Amino acid sequence: AMDAKKGEQDRSTYHRIRITLSSRNVKSLEKACSELIQGAKQQQLKPKGPVRMPTKTLRITTRKSPCGEGTNTWDRFEMRIHKRVIDMYSPPDIVRQITAINIEPGVEVEVTISGN
């Protein structure tokens, strides 16, 4: 009877947690993802993901010439933003442990916690 009660109480502290990682660099993003998932698996959690969201491509087209004279030549710059989403059920303090360790430079990590 004691074990069942403890299990129920543990379940109620579990939250649905979504970790959103975004970066311009795919390699560092994938590395951060795999480290997060490895950390989650060590805590006996079952993470879902990384789910790859569509890449945002920010484009800027400008004239090469600073003064507006000469042939109309254009520069096309683009910045790609890659995004990964990882979902898991766990207590918030464990997620804090997992996310505290390993953030690569240039990778933005956003953690949203919703109740059941």
C-alpha positions as CSV (number, residue, x, y, z in Angstrom):
1,A,0.0,0.0,0.0
2,M,2.9,2.3,0.8
3,D,4.6,1.9,-2.6
4,A,1.4,2.5,-4.6
5,K,0.9,5.8,-2.7
6,K,4.5,6.9,-3.3
7,G,4.1,6.2,-7.1
8,E,1.0,8.2,-7.3
9,Q,2.6,11.1,-5.6
10,D,5.6,11.0,-7.9
11,R,3.3,11.0,-11.0
12,S,1.5,14.1,-9.8
13,T,4.8,16.1,-9.7
14,Y,5.6,15.1,-13.3
15,H,5.1,17.8,-15.9
16,R,5.1,17.8,-19.6
17,I,8.3,19.5,-20.5
18,R,9.3,20.8,-24.0
19,I,12.9,21.8,-24.6
20,T,13.3,23.9,-27.7
21,L,16.8,24.4,-29.1
22,S,17.5,26.8,-31.9
23,S,20.8,27.7,-33.6
24,R,22.5,28.8,-36.8
25,N,25.0,26.0,-36.6
26,V,23.6,22.5,-37.2
27,K,26.6,20.6,-35.8
28,S,26.6,22.4,-32.4
29,L,22.8,22.1,-32.3
30,E,22.8,18.3,-32.9
31,K,25.6,17.9,-30.3
32,A,23.5,19.8,-27.7
33,C,20.5,17.7,-28.5
34,S,22.3,14.4,-28.2
35,E,23.8,15.5,-24.8
36,L,20.4,16.5,-23.5
37,I,18.9,13.2,-24.6
38,Q,21.8,11.2,-23.1
39,G,21.3,13.1,-19.8
40,A,17.6,12.3,-19.9
41,K,18.2,8.6,-20.5
42,Q,20.6,8.5,-17.6
43,Q,17.8,9.8,-15.4
44,Q,15.5,6.9,-16.7
45,L,13.3,9.4,-18.6
46,K,11.9,8.7,-22.0
47,P,12.5,11.7,-24.2
48,K,10.7,12.1,-27.5
49,G,12.8,13.6,-30.2
50,P,14.8,15.5,-31.3
51,V,12.0,16.6,-33.6
52,R,13.4,18.7,-36.4
53,M,11.3,21.7,-37.2
54,P,11.4,23.4,-40.6
55,T,14.5,25.6,-41.0
56,K,13.8,29.3,-41.1
57,T,15.8,31.1,-43.9
58,L,16.2,34.8,-43.3
59,R,17.2,36.5,-46.6
60,I,18.6,39.9,-47.2
61,T,19.3,41.2,-50.7
62,T,21.4,44.4,-51.0
63,R,23.3,46.3,-53.7
64,K,27.0,45.6,-53.7
65,S,27.8,49.2,-54.6
66,P,27.8,51.6,-51.6
67,C,27.2,54.7,-53.7
68,G,24.6,53.4,-56.3
69,E,26.9,54.0,-59.3
70,G,28.0,51.3,-61.8
71,T,26.4,48.0,-62.7
72,N,23.5,46.9,-60.6
73,T,25.1,44.0,-58.9
74,W,23.4,42.4,-55.9
75,D,24.6,40.5,-52.8
76,R,22.2,37.8,-51.5
77,F,22.9,37.0,-47.8
78,E,21.0,34.4,-45.9
79,M,21.0,33.2,-42.3
80,R,19.5,29.8,-41.6
81,I,18.0,29.1,-38.2
82,H,17.6,25.4,-37.3
83,K,15.2,24.3,-34.6
84,R,14.9,21.0,-32.6
85,V,12.1,20.1,-30.1
86,I,12.5,17.5,-27.3
87,D,9.5,16.4,-25.3
88,M,9.6,14.5,-22.0
89,Y,7.6,13.8,-18.8
90,S,9.5,14.5,-15.7
91,P,9.7,16.4,-12.5
92,P,11.0,20.0,-13.1
93,D,14.1,19.6,-10.8
94,I,15.5,16.7,-12.9
95,V,15.1,18.8,-16.0
96,R,17.0,21.6,-14.3
97,Q,19.8,19.1,-13.7
98,I,19.8,18.0,-17.3
99,T,19.8,21.5,-18.8
100,A,22.3,22.9,-16.4
101,I,25.2,21.1,-17.8
102,N,25.9,21.5,-21.4
103,I,24.9,24.4,-23.5
104,E,27.1,25.0,-26.6
105,P,27.9,28.6,-27.6
106,G,25.4,29.8,-30.2
107,V,22.6,27.4,-29.2
108,E,19.5,28.9,-27.6
109,V,17.7,26.6,-25.1
110,E,14.1,27.3,-24.1
111,V,12.3,25.1,-21.6
112,T,8.6,25.3,-21.3
113,I,6.8,23.4,-18.5
114,S,3.1,22.7,-18.6
115,G,1.1,20.7,-16.1
116,N,-0.6,17.4,-16.9
